[in-house]
Each structure stands twice: as C-alpha cells, then as structure tokens.
Amino acid sequence: MKLNDKTYDTLKWIAMYLLPAAGTLYFALAGIWGLPYGEQVVGTITAIDTFLGVILGISTAQYNKANKTE
C-alpha cells in the first residue's frame, strides 16, 4: 500500500498530534466535568491512532524498499 505524499503527511500529522491531543483533552475534561465514557472514548482514539501508525509504518517501509531498489 503506497500513499501519496499529501495523504501520508496528513495522516502522519493526525496520528502524531491530533489524536493524542484529542484523547488527552477528552480524558482530562471527562475527569474534571464528569463527561461520559472517558475510558471508552480514549480507548477508541488510541486504537485508531495505533491503526494509523501501522498503516503509516507499512507505507514508509514500502516507500523505502522501492527507493532502495531504484
């Protein structure tokens, strides 16, 4: 699976910054304000973030392999 540069960069930004920040924010606010399902929401965000990390890792490995053989 190869991703174009723009898609890769966008997904990388989401995986590295947006999802961890959103999970942390919701978890903190859930504790302070008693928002529902704090652990479930953060668990879901973490699962999505892990999935994106794997997809990005596969894409990077394929990209590096293709460039090494050229």
DSSP file (Angstrom, degrees, kcal/mol; ACC not computed):
  #  RESIDUE AA STRUCTURE BP1 BP2  ACC     N-H-->O    O-->H-N    N-H-->O    O-->H-N    TCO  KAPPA ALPHA  PHI   PSI    X-CA   Y-CA   Z-CA
    1    1 A M              0   0    0      0, 0.0     2,-0.5     0, 0.0    61,-0.2   0.000 360.0 360.0 360.0 117.1    0.0    0.0    0.0
    2    2 A K        -     0   0    0     60,-0.1     2,-0.4    61,-0.0    57,-0.1  -0.921 360.0-158.8-111.1 134.1    1.6    3.2   -1.1
    3    3 A L        -     0   0    0     -2,-0.5     2,-0.0    53,-0.1    60,-0.0  -0.848  22.7-115.2-106.7 144.8    0.2    6.6   -0.1
    4    4 A N     >  -     0   0    0     -2,-0.4     4,-2.7     1,-0.1     5,-0.2  -0.335  36.3-102.6 -72.3 166.5    0.8    9.8   -2.0
    5    5 A D  H  > S+     0   0    0      1,-0.2     4,-2.8     2,-0.2     5,-0.2   0.880 119.0  49.3 -59.6 -43.5    2.9   12.5   -0.1
    6    6 A K  H  > S+     0   0    0      2,-0.2     4,-2.3     1,-0.2    -1,-0.2   0.922 113.6  45.9 -65.7 -43.6   -0.1   14.7    0.8
    7    7 A T  H  > S+     0   0    0      2,-0.2     4,-2.7     1,-0.2     5,-0.2   0.926 114.1  49.3 -63.4 -45.1   -2.1   11.8    2.2
    8    8 A Y  H  X S+     0   0    0     -4,-2.7     4,-2.6     1,-0.2    -2,-0.2   0.937 112.2  47.1 -59.8 -48.5    0.9   10.5    4.1
    9    9 A D  H  X S+     0   0    0     -4,-2.8     4,-2.1    -5,-0.2    -1,-0.2   0.892 113.5  48.7 -63.2 -39.9    1.7   13.8    5.6
   10   10 A T  H  X S+     0   0    0     -4,-2.3     4,-2.3    -5,-0.2    -2,-0.2   0.945 113.8  45.0 -64.8 -48.5   -1.9   14.4    6.6
   11   11 A L  H  X S+     0   0    0     -4,-2.7     4,-2.8     1,-0.2    -2,-0.2   0.873 111.8  53.3 -63.9 -37.1   -2.3   11.0    8.3
   12   12 A K  H  X S+     0   0    0     -4,-2.6     4,-2.5    -5,-0.2     5,-0.3   0.913 109.4  48.2 -64.4 -42.0    1.1   11.4   10.0
   13   13 A W  H  X>S+     0   0    0     -4,-2.1     4,-2.4     2,-0.2     5,-1.4   0.911 113.0  48.4 -64.1 -42.3    0.0   14.7   11.5
   14   14 A I  I  <>S+     0   0    0     -4,-2.3     5,-2.6     3,-0.2    -2,-0.2   0.934 115.6  44.0 -62.0 -46.2   -3.3   13.3   12.6
   15   15 A A  I  <5S+     0   0    0     -4,-2.8    -2,-0.2     1,-0.2    -1,-0.2   0.849 120.8  39.1 -69.9 -34.8   -1.6   10.2   14.2
   16   16 A M  I  <5S+     0   0    0     -4,-2.5    -2,-0.2    -5,-0.2    -1,-0.2   0.815 135.3   5.2 -87.2 -30.7    1.3   12.2   15.8
   17   17 A Y  I  X5S+     0   0    0     -4,-2.4     4,-1.9    -5,-0.3     5,-0.2   0.781 121.5  49.0-121.3 -53.8   -0.5   15.3   17.1
   18   18 A L  I  ><S+     0   0    0     -5,-1.4     4,-2.8     2,-0.2     5,-0.2   0.951 112.3  42.5 -65.5 -53.8   -4.3   15.5   16.6
   19   19 A L  H  ><S+     0   0    0     -5,-2.6     4,-2.7     1,-0.2     5,-0.2   0.928 116.2  46.6 -65.0 -46.5   -5.4   12.1   18.0
   20   20 A P  H  > S+     0   0    0      0, 0.0     4,-2.3     0, 0.0    -1,-0.2   0.914 115.7  47.4 -61.2 -38.8   -3.1   12.1   21.1
   21   21 A A  H  X S+     0   0    0     -4,-1.9     4,-2.6     2,-0.2    -2,-0.2   0.920 112.8  48.2 -66.7 -42.8   -4.1   15.7   21.9
   22   22 A A  H  X S+     0   0    0     -4,-2.8     4,-2.6    -5,-0.2     5,-0.2   0.906 112.5  49.2 -64.4 -41.6   -7.8   15.0   21.5
   23   23 A G  H  X S+     0   0    0     -4,-2.7     4,-2.4    -5,-0.2    -2,-0.2   0.920 113.0  46.4 -63.3 -44.3   -7.6   11.9   23.7
   24   24 A T  H  X S+     0   0    0     -4,-2.3     4,-2.4    -5,-0.2     5,-0.2   0.917 112.9  50.1 -63.8 -44.1   -5.7   13.7   26.4
   25   25 A L  H  X S+     0   0    0     -4,-2.6     4,-2.7     2,-0.2     5,-0.2   0.937 112.9  45.2 -60.6 -48.2   -8.1   16.6   26.3
   26   26 A Y  H  X S+     0   0    0     -4,-2.6     4,-2.8     1,-0.2     5,-0.2   0.917 112.6  51.0 -65.1 -41.5  -11.2   14.5   26.5
   27   27 A F  H  X S+     0   0    0     -4,-2.4     4,-1.6    -5,-0.2    -1,-0.2   0.920 113.4  45.3 -62.1 -43.2   -9.8   12.3   29.3
   28   28 A A  H  X S+     0   0    0     -4,-2.4     4,-2.1     1,-0.2    -2,-0.2   0.934 115.9  45.3 -65.7 -46.1   -8.8   15.4   31.3
   29   29 A L  H  X S+     0   0    0     -4,-2.7     4,-3.2     1,-0.2     6,-0.5   0.855 108.6  57.0 -67.9 -34.3  -12.2   17.1   30.7
   30   30 A A  H  X S+     0   0    0     -4,-2.8     4,-1.2    -5,-0.2     5,-0.3   0.898 110.3  45.4 -62.2 -39.3  -14.1   13.9   31.5
   31   31 A G  H  < S+     0   0    0     -4,-1.6    -2,-0.2    -5,-0.2    -1,-0.2   0.891 119.3  40.4 -69.7 -40.2  -12.4   13.8   34.9
   32   32 A I  H  < S+     0   0    0     -4,-2.1    -2,-0.2     1,-0.2    -3,-0.2   0.928 129.6  26.3 -74.8 -46.2  -13.0   17.5   35.6
   33   33 A W  H  < S-     0   0    0     -4,-3.2    -3,-0.2    -5,-0.2    -2,-0.2   0.410 103.7-115.3-103.1  -0.4  -16.5   17.9   34.3
   34   34 A G     <  +     0   0    0     -4,-1.2    -4,-0.2    -5,-0.3    -3,-0.2   0.845  47.6 177.6  69.8  33.2  -17.8   14.3   34.6
   35   35 A L    >   -     0   0    0     -6,-0.5     3,-0.5    -5,-0.3    -1,-0.2  -0.389  32.3-101.7 -67.4 149.3  -18.2   13.8   30.9
   36   36 A P  T 3  S+     0   0    0      0, 0.0    -1,-0.1     0, 0.0     5,-0.1  -0.316  89.1  10.8 -77.1 154.7  -19.4   10.3   30.0
   37   37 A Y  T 3>  +     0   0    0      1,-0.1     4,-2.8     3,-0.1     5,-0.3   0.806  66.4 161.1  58.2  39.9  -17.4    7.3   28.7
   38   38 A G  H <> S+     0   0    0     -3,-0.5     4,-2.3     1,-0.2     5,-0.2   0.935  75.3  42.7 -56.8 -50.1  -13.9    8.8   29.3
   39   39 A E  H  > S+     0   0    0      1,-0.2     4,-2.5     2,-0.2    -1,-0.2   0.886 115.6  49.7 -66.2 -38.3  -12.1    5.5   29.1
   40   40 A Q  H  > S+     0   0    0      2,-0.2     4,-2.2     1,-0.2    -2,-0.2   0.911 112.1  47.0 -67.7 -42.0  -14.1    4.3   26.2
   41   41 A V  H  X S+     0   0    0     -4,-2.8     4,-2.5     2,-0.2    -2,-0.2   0.938 115.8  44.5 -65.1 -46.7  -13.5    7.4   24.1
   42   42 A V  H  X S+     0   0    0     -4,-2.3     4,-2.5    -5,-0.3    -2,-0.2   0.888 112.3  53.0 -67.0 -38.1   -9.8    7.5   24.9
   43   43 A G  H  X S+     0   0    0     -4,-2.5     4,-2.1    -5,-0.2    -1,-0.2   0.898 110.4  47.8 -62.0 -40.3   -9.5    3.7   24.2
   44   44 A T  H  X S+     0   0    0     -4,-2.2     4,-2.4     2,-0.2    -2,-0.2   0.921 111.7  49.0 -66.4 -44.6  -11.2    4.2   20.8
   45   45 A I  H  X S+     0   0    0     -4,-2.5     4,-2.5     1,-0.2    -2,-0.2   0.908 111.7  50.2 -61.1 -41.6   -8.9    7.1   19.9
   46   46 A T  H  X S+     0   0    0     -4,-2.5     4,-2.5     2,-0.2    -1,-0.2   0.896 109.5  50.6 -64.7 -40.7   -5.9    5.1   20.9
   47   47 A A  H  X S+     0   0    0     -4,-2.1     4,-2.3     2,-0.2    -2,-0.2   0.916 112.3  46.7 -63.5 -43.3   -7.0    2.1   18.8
   48   48 A I  H  X S+     0   0    0     -4,-2.4     4,-2.5     2,-0.2    -2,-0.2   0.906 112.3  50.8 -64.1 -41.7   -7.5    4.4   15.8
   49   49 A D  H  X S+     0   0    0     -4,-2.5     4,-2.2     2,-0.2    -2,-0.2   0.896 110.1  49.3 -64.3 -40.8   -4.1    6.1   16.4
   50   50 A T  H  X S+     0   0    0     -4,-2.5     4,-2.1     2,-0.2    -1,-0.2   0.920 110.1  51.4 -63.8 -43.8   -2.4    2.7   16.6
   51   51 A F  H  X S+     0   0    0     -4,-2.3     4,-2.5     1,-0.2    -2,-0.2   0.931 110.5  48.4 -58.0 -47.8   -4.1    1.6   13.4
   52   52 A L  H  X S+     0   0    0     -4,-2.5     4,-2.8     1,-0.2     5,-0.2   0.891 108.5  54.9 -60.7 -39.4   -2.9    4.7   11.6
   53   53 A G  H  X S+     0   0    0     -4,-2.2     4,-2.2     2,-0.2    -1,-0.2   0.899 109.3  47.0 -60.8 -40.4    0.6    4.2   13.0
   54   54 A V  H  X S+     0   0    0     -4,-2.1     4,-2.5     2,-0.2    -2,-0.2   0.930 112.5  49.1 -67.1 -45.3    0.7    0.7   11.5
   55   55 A I  H  X S+     0   0    0     -4,-2.5     4,-2.4     1,-0.2    -2,-0.2   0.919 113.3  47.0 -60.2 -43.9   -0.6    1.9    8.1
   56   56 A L  H  X S+     0   0    0     -4,-2.8     4,-2.6     2,-0.2    -1,-0.2   0.881 110.8  52.5 -66.2 -37.8    2.0    4.7    8.0
   57   57 A G  H  X S+     0   0    0     -4,-2.2     4,-2.4    -5,-0.2    -2,-0.2   0.913 110.3  47.5 -64.0 -42.1    4.7    2.2    9.0
   58   58 A I  H  X S+     0   0    0     -4,-2.5     4,-2.4     2,-0.2     5,-0.2   0.923 112.5  49.4 -63.7 -44.5    3.8   -0.1    6.2
   59   59 A S  H  X S+     0   0    0     -4,-2.4     4,-2.3     1,-0.2    -2,-0.2   0.909 111.7  48.6 -61.6 -42.7    3.7    2.7    3.7
   60   60 A T  H  X S+     0   0    0     -4,-2.6     4,-2.9     2,-0.2     5,-0.2   0.913 110.7  50.7 -63.6 -43.3    7.1    4.0    4.8
   61   61 A A  H  X S+     0   0    0     -4,-2.4     4,-2.3     1,-0.2    -2,-0.2   0.909 112.4  46.5 -62.7 -42.2    8.6    0.5    4.6
   62   62 A Q  H  X S+     0   0    0     -4,-2.4     4,-2.4   -61,-0.2    -1,-0.2   0.893 112.6  50.2 -66.9 -39.3    7.3    0.1    1.0
   63   63 A Y  H  X S+     0   0    0     -4,-2.3     4,-2.2    -5,-0.2    -2,-0.2   0.940 112.8  45.9 -63.5 -47.1    8.5    3.5    0.0
   64   64 A N  H  X S+     0   0    0     -4,-2.9     4,-1.8     1,-0.2    -2,-0.2   0.880 112.8  50.7 -64.1 -37.8   11.9    2.9    1.4
   65   65 A K  H  X S+     0   0    0     -4,-2.3     4,-1.5    -5,-0.2    -1,-0.2   0.912 110.9  48.5 -65.7 -42.6   12.1   -0.5   -0.2
   66   66 A A  H  X S+     0   0    0     -4,-2.4     4,-0.8     1,-0.2    -2,-0.2   0.888 113.3  47.0 -65.1 -40.2   11.0    0.9   -3.6
   67   67 A N  H  < S+     0   0    0     -4,-2.2    -1,-0.2     1,-0.2    -2,-0.2   0.800 108.5  56.1 -73.3 -28.4   13.6    3.7   -3.4
   68   68 A K  H  < S+     0   0    0     -4,-1.8    -1,-0.2     1,-0.2    -2,-0.2   0.846 108.5  46.6 -71.3 -33.4   16.4    1.3   -2.3
   69   69 A T  H  <        0   0    0     -4,-1.5    -1,-0.2     1,-0.2    -2,-0.2   0.641 360.0 360.0 -84.3 -14.7   15.9   -0.9   -5.4
   70   70 A E     <        0   0    0     -4,-0.8    -1,-0.2    -5,-0.1    -2,-0.1   0.483 360.0 360.0 -81.4 360.0   15.8    2.0   -7.9
